[in-house]
């Protein structure tokens, strides 16, 4: 057993050294190599844990296994995470967790939060379910899939989720912008998350990821670095109705956009000082 552990450790060190040598050769190559490595790493661990997760399908604890693996893969490609505001996490009820969306690596935020948010259930588009082995693995962890190609059906599914969020204290994770965005401001929010929040009468849990100083798709930059995340205080929805939806969206957007700009500016200044 000790020999096997030693072999795995030695192999990991050797592979890491070779990877570092290769990715330092070309900026563009490094960008694609890291993303491919990230995706393949997630696929590998998704397949590895599938047999174990089949013993307890749709169990939140399944995510504890894969979230550990995703955090490991993130560190292997050079991305570390600093999360502030754990004291703001809603623990006594369900909630609708909103996170701004910049890149595929945003998924690591869910992995970082999984041990601290019992009942966490991210939303994913239905197509992801058929991406083997990631899709089946995500389903076994309790990820909720919706058909975004049929807006009315998607809204109906989300409305039905309201009861589960309230009764089972689910933390429903969503990207309210609906698409990736790494701009200076957040994109306008879609209404789906707010349908659930009002239907369930549970708070919105806003979470902000600062703009990644080490990642830029336009310039094919993917360096090593620290990703900064801020968990903001919950926004209550008790007593609100659909008539209050637009006001709730505006309030949530204002809070998250202001926090996003402030945190991104802090990260940018810190990055410039380090350079």
N, C-alpha and C positions, 0 to 999 in steps of 0.2 A: 504493500500500500504506500509505504514511504517512498519506494523507488518510483512508483507511478506518479505520485505527487511531485517528486523532484523532476521527473521527466517533463511533466506538464509545465512546471515553472520554468525550466530551462528552455523549453520550446517557445513559451510565451515571450521570454526575454529575447531570444534569437529573432523571432518573427517581428517583434517591436523594433529591434535594431535595424532589420532589413527594411521594414516599412518606412522608418524615419529617413534612411539613406535614399530611398527611391523618391519619396514625396518632396524631398528638398531639391530635387533636380529641376523641376519645372512647376511654375505657378499654376498653369492651366491643368497640367496633369495631376497636380496635388488636389485641385478642386474636385475633379471627377473621381479620382482615386478614393478620396475620403468619403464622398457620398456613396460610391459603390460599396466601399468597405462597411459603411454604416448600415446600408440596406441588407447586405449579405450577412452581417453580424446579427441583425435583428431576425432575419429569416432562419439562421442557424439555431439560435436559442428558442425561437418559436417552435421549430420542429423538435428540438431536444426535449422540451417540456410538455409537448402534446400528450404523450401517454400518461403522464402524471396528472395532468389537468382533466383528463377524461374521467378520472375517479370522482371528481366533484364539478361537473359542468356548470357553467354560469356562476361559479363561486368567486367572490371578491378576493379570497386568499390566493387564488391562482395567479392574480396579478402581482403578488408579492415576489413570486419566483421570476417572472419575466421582467418586472420593473428593475429588479437587481441586475439582471443581464443587460438590459438597455442602458442602465447607468454605467455599467462596465464598458460597453461598446462606445458610449459617448466619451469616456475618458481615454480609450484607446485611440480615438481619432483626434484627441487633443482638446476636447471641449469640457470644461468644468463648470459647475453651477453654484451660484450664490443666491440663496433665497431668503428674503426678509419677510417678516410679518406673520410668522407661524401662529402668533397669538390671536390673529384675526380669523383663523379657520373656524367655520361653523361646525360644531360637534353635536349639538343637541337636537338637530333636525336635518331634514334633507335640504338641498340647496341646488341652485343652478350656477355652475362654475363657468365663468366667462374668461377666455384667454385670447389675447390678440395673436394673430397668425402671421408669421414671416417666412417660415421654412419648414421642411420636413423634420428638422431636428427639434421643432417645437414639441414633438411627441415625447421628448425626454422630460419635459416639464411634468407630464402626467406620471412618468416613472419616478420622478423625484418626489412627487406629492403622494403617491399611492400609499406608502406606509403611514401617512398622517391623516388620510381622508378615507375612513372606512366607508365602503359603499360607493366609491368612485366609479362612475360609468361613463366614459367618453362617448360622444356621438361620432359616427363615421358614415360616410356614404355607402350605399348598399353594394357598390361594385367591389369595395375592399374585401367583402366577405369571401369573394372568389379568388383572392390572391393567396395561393397556398405557399407556405404554411401560415403566413401572417394572419389571414382572414379567420380561419378556424380557431387559431390561438386567441385572437381578439374576442371572438364570440364566446369561447370558453371562460374568458376573464370577466365577461359581463358587459362588453362593449355593445352599445345600442346602434343598430343600423337603420338608416332611413333612405328612402328613394327620392333623391333630390331632383330627378328628372320629372317627377310628378308632384309639384308644389302642394296641391290640395291634399294628396295622400300623406305627404310629409308632415303637414300641419296637423292632420288628423292623428297621426302617430304620436306627435309631440304632445298634443292635448291629452291623449290617453296616458302618456307618461306622467302627467301631473299627479295622478292618484298614487302611482308607485313611488314617486319622489317623496310624497308626503307620508305615506304609510310605512314604507320600507327605509326611509331616511337615506335615499339615494342621493349621491352628489353627481348630478348630470353635467358632464364636461362638454363645452361647446366653444367653437370659434365664431363669435358673433359677426365678424366681418364677412364671413362666407367664402373668402378666398385669401390667398397670400398677399401680404403687403408689408413692405419694409420702408415705407415713406416717412416723411416728417410728421404726419398725422395719421390717426387711424381712419379706416374707411367707414362709411355709414354702416350702422348695425342692421342686420336682418331681424325680422320680428319673431322668428321661431322660438328662440330662447325665452323671450318675454311672454309668449303664450304659455309656456310651461311654468314659468315663475308665478304668473298670476293664477293659473289653474290650480297649482299646488299650494299657493299661498305660503311659499317658502322663500327665504331670502336669496338674493343674487350674491354670489361670491366672486367679485372682480379680481383678476390677477393680471399683472402687466409684465411682459418680457421687454426689456430695453432693446433698442436696436443693436444687433450684433456688430461689434466693432471689428470682428475677425472674419466676417462672412459677407460676401457681396456677389450676387449672381451676375450682375452686369459686368463686373471686372474679373469674374472667375477667381475670386479670392476665398480661400478657406484655410485660414491659419489656425494655430492653437490659440485659445483664449478663454476668458471667463464670461459666462452669460449671467446677467443680473436679472433677478425676478423679484417682484414686489407683490405680496398678498395684501390686498386692500380690505378695509373693514366692510362687512356685509351690508347690502342695501335691502331694507325690509320691503316686503310686498303685501303684508297682512292687511286685509281690508280693501285692497285695490281690485278693480274690475277691468274689463276690456276697454272701458271708456278712458281709463288712466294709462293705457299702454304707451301712447306717444310721449306722454310726459315722463314715464318711467324710462323709456329708451333715451330720451334727451338727457335725463339726469345721469343715467349710467354712462352714456357716451362721454359726457362732460367730465365726469370723475375719472374715467379710465384714460381719456385722451390727455388730460392735464397731467396725470401721473406718468403716462408714457413719455410725454415730452420732457418732463422734469428728470425722470430716471435716465432717459437716453442722453440728456445733456450732461448729467453727472458722469455717466460711463464714458462719454466722448472726452470730457475734460481729463478724466483719470487716465484714459488711453494716451492722450497727447502728452501728458506729464511723464508717463512711462517711456514714451519714445524719446 
